[in-house]
Amino acid sequence: MKLSDFSSSAFFENPYPVYERVREAGPLVYMGPTLALTASYALVEALLLDRRMVKQPIATVRERYGEMATHEPVFEAFSKMFASMNPPAHTRLRTLLTKAFTARGLEPIERLAQDVADRLIDTFVGEADVDLVEHFAMPFPIEIICRLLDLPVGDGLTLGEASSAMLDALDVAPLTTLGLARANRATQQLQEYFRTVVQARRSRIGNDLISALIRAEAGGEVLTEDEIISNAMLLFTAGHETTSNMVCNALVALGRHPDQLSMLKSDLSLVPKAVDECMRLETSVQAISRVAMESLVVGDLHISEGTIVFMLLGGANRDPARFSFPDRLDIRRADAGKLSFGGGIHYCLGARLAHTELSVALRAILTRMPELRLEDRSPPIWKQRGNLRGVEKFPVGPGRIR
């Protein structure tokens, strides 16, 4: 097994046989002296909770690209985001961001999401053929995060394209020279945009998340200009790409399990559980990494100091040692659980927001498009990327939209 196995067309279309090979090779599979993979649910869960396993994005860059790449703009930008940091810096920034992020509460966000979902569906009522990615899944979370950050919604799609190019650099397999250059250009575009926004927002403080970042204070400390810019980029990027992908990933999963789709249509109170199960089966975020700050023993495994572990969430979520019939969608699953939002101190800050958005989106689609027959669709065409999994297009007929 080699890293190139994670960048093939076959892998992009269906990564789960590769993850199964990783599991069959053992709970921890070494790709080099200091680089390992795991698709074991138990091991991933244990390592996410272990404070000795830390975020060190530059170490993973060095391992995959070499020393020179550590100074590339895209990797320097990731290293400045609070999600890439460790205590005490992570603790300070997460405290400040949590205050900013939770101040609004979820009820008004749910109302906002419902309004956006209905308005988007209204735009294609009566259309003979609609791509749900272009007309719903992509603009839905972009408009919501733009509203939360008080950005012009018209800027959202351009920013979304840039953030998507930047996120390509998170794949386990290294990008090509051209791909890395594209990610760097996108990063610089986002930095310039948000620097201008932050400077303007200081003279017009509002109730948005960027204003909250500017005002946020904990223990007498406030965020620096660079921290505000980097984390505004993080909020925008994390606030749309994964949710956009998951809308259609959930529809793919339901389409492949028509009995579960029928059950859900007949009882929409199951939507939250269906969201959880779809995220387990077909998660958008397929892999995350941690680095051992010291030698440690987990069960029977010894992990040496400095070892980089790529945790294959997409594989762990289908581990037969954790789930019965792991490749089957079961929205009433008794052994429910997932690692899609990570765990430990780095558990996704926006998990509740994402779950709310996905629940609203799925309920709106099933309510407004009651005759949508997902199982009749041709096989999905997946984006050619290894980490953030999603489909390129999702064409549907009108389904008697109402």
ABEGO torsion letter per residue (X at the ends): XBAAAAABAAAAABAAAAAAAAAAAEABBBABAABBBBABAAAAAAAAABAABBBBAAAAAAAAAEAAAAABAAAAAAAABAAABBOAAAAAAAAAAAAAAAAAEAAAAAAAAAAAAAAAAAAABGBABBBAAAAAAAAAAAAAAAAAAGBBAAAAAAAAAAAAAAAAAABABBBBAAAAAAAAAAAAAAAAAAAAAAAAAAABBBABAAAAAAABBBGGBBBBAAAAAAAAAAAAAAAAAAAAAAAAAAAAAAAABAAAAAAAAABAAAAAAAAAAAAAABBABABBBBBBABBBBBEABBBBBGBBBBBBAAAAAABAAABBGAABBBAABAABEBAAAEBEAABBAAAAAAAAAAAAAAAAAAAABAABBAAABBBBBBBBBAABBBBABBBBBAGGBX
